[in-house]
Amino acid sequence: MLNKKLKMIVMSGILALSLVFVTGCAEMDVSFNAEDKSAQYGVDVPYEEEAVPVETGVFSGDTQFIMPSEDEQYKYAGALAKIGTDVEVKDTSNATYLGRDTEYGNWRGGNDCNTRNTMINDAVSAYDMRNGAKTIKYDNKKACKVLEGTFYDFYTNKAIDFVRGTGSNQDGGVQIDHIVAVRLTFDEGASAWTETERKAYYNDPEVLIAVENRINSRKGDGYCKSKGCDINDNNIYGETEDKAYKFWVPPNINYRCEYAYRQVTVREKYGLWMLPDERDTYSMILSVCSGKENPKKLIGE
């Protein structure tokens, strides 16, 4: 009787394992489903499943534009669909601006473990992890404060060596950029926020990125001062002025998709609107990145 019960238990276990195995196999089926993708990214008309060459033949300087993956194309199509709907397009509010310190305050956390130092730490740590390196060095007295290290700058597609407090650049070549520039947010809805809300935006990691000092200075508020934007920092990066854009975009052609995407998602999160010139710039980029337009548009052709 005992043996019979034991056999039943063993058989039940095998059956259970078999069900787990079969179910697991079913869950691993990652075949493309246009309806699922459309629902996930909010795209009304699914992107046609035509093969898109990974290498596009479109160059900015020495860097070739790489077509985003299928998943990324859906993501960018979703962001494109939000421009003019979830994210309004209208002119500047022309609100009186009293300066960044007055309107937005400063980094949370004092002088040591503040938002800025946390972003630098995250950027250097990410570079070290990705490259199997150990470039990061901390202040022995202030463990959260990075003294030096290397980080990857998405705007320029370069590895930047960071040394705190040396050289002519601020903090050895790093600044923390707000994807939607602080001054710009004030013109696009933030003037109606409370001081607490503006400070929350200023310190939100989702709107921040560590970048090379000079390129962040060139970006400024993002406005183009003349016809087209000199997006290449007066040839510091070996490129030429690009007239394809009405608003500033990164010199790194392969970050422009994500940059335009973040311009939309940050505004959606905070209820900010978008200027007409921004709409034209980011819509063009996202149309290319979602496979709807020729990549040559990224270089003004």
C-alpha positions, -999 to 999 in steps of 0.1 A, spaced: 0 0 0 28 23 9 47 16 -24 15 23 -43 11 57 -26 47 65 -32 43 57 -69 13 80 -71 33 108 -55 62 104 -79 39 103 -109 21 134 -97 54 152 -94 65 142 -129 32 154 -142 35 187 -124 71 192 -138 58 184 -173 32 210 -170 57 236 -158 80 227 -186 53 229 -213 40 262 -198 75 276 -197 80 267 -233 48 285 -242 59 316 -224 91 317 -243 73 321 -276 83 356 -286 69 356 -321 59 390 -334 23 401 -328 14 434 -344 -18 439 -323 1 433 -291 28 458 -301 2 484 -312 -15 481 -278 18 483 -259 30 515 -276 -3 531 -285 3 530 -322 -30 530 -342 -16 516 -374 9 488 -369 43 494 -386 46 472 -416 70 442 -412 94 451 -440 130 443 -435 150 475 -426 187 473 -431 206 477 -399 233 497 -417 216 526 -434 244 542 -453 236 576 -436 266 591 -418 271 621 -395 308 627 -395 323 592 -392 293 577 -374 268 557 -394 231 558 -383 219 524 -372 183 517 -377 165 510 -344 152 475 -337 117 465 -343 107 470 -307 123 504 -306 105 514 -338 72 507 -321 83 527 -291 93 557 -312 61 555 -332 41 556 -300 60 588 -289 54 603 -323 16 597 -320 16 617 -287 29 649 -302 -1 672 -307 -23 649 -286 -10 639 -252 17 666 -256 2 699 -267 19 722 -292 17 759 -287 38 790 -283 59 802 -253 40 814 -222 63 845 -220 62 843 -182 86 864 -162 116 843 -153 136 852 -122 165 828 -128 172 791 -122 182 794 -85 151 814 -76 126 794 -96 140 758 -92 164 759 -63 194 735 -64 204 699 -61 188 680 -32 211 664 -6 235 692 2 270 692 -11 279 655 -8 252 628 -16 231 651 -37 213 645 -70 242 657 -91 268 635 -74 245 605 -76 241 610 -114 279 612 -118 283 581 -97 257 562 -117 272 572 -150 308 562 -141 296 529 -124 276 521 -156 307 526 -178 328 504 -155 302 477 -154 297 477 -192 335 476 -199 347 455 -171 368 484 -158 375 500 -125 379 537 -133 359 550 -104 376 566 -73 357 580 -44 365 606 -18 375 586 13 356 610 36 325 612 14 318 578 0 291 590 -24 313 616 -40 333 605 -71 367 620 -74 375 606 -109 364 580 -134 352 575 -169 317 578 -182 300 574 -217 286 606 -231 255 598 -252 255 632 -268 289 630 -283 294 592 -285 327 595 -265 342 582 -233 349 612 -211 375 611 -183 362 628 -153 385 644 -127 368 665 -100 380 700 -96 408 701 -122 412 715 -156 393 743 -172 360 724 -175 336 722 -147 343 691 -126 368 678 -151 344 676 -180 309 666 -168 277 684 -164 242 671 -155 218 681 -183 180 683 -180 167 667 -212 140 694 -214 161 724 -204 151 741 -172 146 775 -188 125 759 -215 102 742 -191 93 776 -175 81 788 -210 61 756 -215 40 753 -184 63 752 -154 57 789 -146 23 777 -132 39 751 -109 46 756 -72 82 759 -60 80 724 -47 70 710 -81 97 729 -99 123 716 -74 110 680 -79 115 684 -117 150 698 -112 160 667 -92 142 640 -111 167 614 -125 142 606 -153 149 640 -168 186 640 -162 217 628 -180 255 631 -174 272 647 -204 304 663 -215 308 699 -203 312 717 -236 284 700 -254 259 709 -226 270 745 -228 264 745 -265 229 731 -260 219 758 -237 182 762 -237 179 744 -270 167 774 -290 184 779 -324 197 814 -327 197 814 -366 184 792 -394 192 757 -383 212 746 -353 250 744 -351 247 710 -333 284 701 -336 300 726 -313 320 745 -339 336 714 -353 349 702 -319 336 668 -330 349 670 -366 315 677 -381 298 706 -398 268 728 -391 236 709 -396 206 728 -411 182 699 -408 170 710 -373 151 739 -359 160 729 -324 192 715 -308 198 678 -310 229 658 -300 258 654 -325 257 617 -319 233 606 -347 225 573 -329 212 591 -298 188 614 -316 160 588 -316 162 583 -278 167 621 -273 135 629 -292 117 601 -274 127 615 -240 117 650 -251 81 637 -255 79 614 -225 93 640 -201 67 665 -213 39 639 -210 50 631 -174 50 667 -163 22 681 -185 45 704 -204 37 716 -239 60 717 -269 69 747 -292 61 745 -329 99 743 -338 103 715 -314 74 696 -329 90 699 -363 123 687 -351 112 658 -329 85 647 -353 110 644 -381 134 624 -360 107 600 -346 93 595 -381 127 583 -392 133 562 -361 99 545 -364 106 535 -400 82 560 -416 107 583 -432 140 579 -450 170 581 -426 186 607 -449 163 632 -434 184 631 -402 212 648 -422 190 672 -441 187 653 -474 
